[in-house]
Amino acid sequence: MNKNVLEISGVSVEQLAATCKTPLYVYDENKIRQQLSMYHELFQSKDFDTEVLYASKAFSCKAMVELVKTYGLSLDVVSGGELFTAYQAGFPMERVYFHGNNKSYEELEMAVKYGVGTIIIDNDMECDALVSIMKNAGTSIKTMLRVNPGVEAHTHKYIVTAHVDSKFGISILREQEIADMIHKLTSIPNITFEGFHSHIGSQIFDKEAYVAEIGNLCEFMKIMQERFGITCSSLNLGGGFAAYYTQADHPIPLQDVCKTILDTCKAQKEACGLSFHKVMIEPGRSIVAEAGSTLYRIGYQKQTENKKYLFVDGGMSDNIRPALYQAEYACDIANRMNEEKTEKVTVAGKCCESGDILVEDVMLPEAKQNDLLIIYTTGAYGYSMASNYNKLGKPAVVFVKDGVVRVVVKRESYQDMNAMDCDEVVNV
Ligand SMILES: *Cc1c(COP(=O)(O)O)cnc(C)c1O
């Protein structure tokens, strides 16, 4: 075995690239399993019922949904497409939570038809839509209401804010309106109201952000109870748990953040005289990010006045995050793992945008054409945000586990990309 070549769960990346081609999303399946099982075990309490929902927008495909089901987590979906994937994968529909600020009437009808357990309501007009659908449904459905608790977390900092203009949810300051929405929902017998949901940001490193979120929500629930007689059985605190991308990142250990959340819920529940008996969280990124990497083949190199570029065979089409919000990543030449890092280079993709840079100014060993470049921590919001820009087909996704490689999403071919093109006259 050549140690200079990186292995992922017992398979060398050279073999992976030769067999499955590049670019390639590679997941170490054991790492996904480990995260799912850790969340399941650590988010337990003797004081509350608990539920962990995987936010499937981070990475969704049939194989992933099946893993979530295996480990007994629930699932959060935000569109008809994500719901359809869950349905096709045989996920138990009563454990599906449907989010979104603009679910269409058709999506809501689909959710009701599929038997989705809980709809997370975002706004007043959505209450009307759901009530009108449920009036004729002959089934029942649970609801939660998304509120905006006046806490925003942006990576390393969180702020308690008077910011009330988020496109998501409804500000906790609008008590009367919230009460009216809840009364509207529960005006028909087959809709129940379970409690409130909030989600304060993503890639959160400071557990005090969750403490502030819970504090604000519990005080709000106390007001709703005293002023309107509205009681909640559940509290859903959203996701946002950080992952490790580069040396600058120090995610809160899972055990810590789970304990902080549950302890704070208990203390605040008592302090505010509340009766909710269930707490939920919705991690997405932290379950899949670190398990995934993207493997590229290096093509040409170019020296400019101030930079040396390594060009790879993918780019912003398979990872939009650096271009979209300057996300940073660590990388290696995956077939030169033991060589000294002597060159400062910028890794760029092949798309027609100057911003198509994947990793800026990184130290790497001297690379040759056809070497393999691996970018770590691309497991969340990589494939799920991929596009066909410049008509690059989306890469395949493989799960590797103890020497066994499974293709879980096929590589898109030129034919696949053109399969929707047509020329049909429609009668209007
Ligand atoms: C995106 C999102 C999540 C997951 O966020 P992560 O940062 O990936 O953990 C959870 N809940 C809601 C409502 C979301 O929009």
The ligand as an SDF file (V2000), in Angstrom:
LIG
                    3D

 15 15  0  0  0  0  0  0  0  0999 V2000
  -31.1300   24.9650    6.9850 C   0  0  0  0  0  0  0  0  0  0  0  0
  -32.0010   24.6330    8.1210 C   0  0  0  0  0  0  0  0  0  0  0  0
  -31.5870   23.6970    9.0720 C   0  0  0  0  0  0  0  0  0  0  0  0
  -30.2310   23.0490    9.0610 C   0  0  0  0  0  0  0  0  0  0  0  0
  -29.2010   23.9690    9.2180 O   0  0  0  0  0  0  0  0  0  0  0  0
  -27.6860   23.4550    9.3620 P   0  0  0  0  0  0  0  0  0  0  0  0
  -26.9070   24.7020    9.4800 O   0  0  0  0  0  0  0  0  0  0  0  0
  -27.3670   22.6930    8.1170 O   0  0  0  0  0  0  0  0  0  0  0  0
  -27.6290   22.5980   10.5660 O   0  0  0  0  0  0  0  0  0  0  0  0
  -32.4830   23.3730   10.0690 C   0  0  0  0  0  0  0  0  0  0  0  0
  -33.7180   23.9260   10.1330 N   0  0  0  0  0  0  0  0  0  0  0  0
  -34.1400   24.8440    9.2280 C   0  0  0  0  0  0  0  0  0  0  0  0
  -35.4900   25.3930    9.3320 C   0  0  0  0  0  0  0  0  0  0  0  0
  -33.2940   25.2190    8.2010 C   0  0  0  0  0  0  0  0  0  0  0  0
  -33.7200   26.1290    7.3110 O   0  0  0  0  0  0  0  0  0  0  0  0
  1  2  1  0
  2  3  1  0
  2 14  2  0
  3  4  1  0
  3 10  2  0
  4  5  1  0
  5  6  1  0
  6  7  2  0
  6  8  1  0
  6  9  1  0
 10 11  1  0
 11 12  2  0
 12 13  1  0
 12 14  1  0
 14 15  1  0
M  END
$$$$
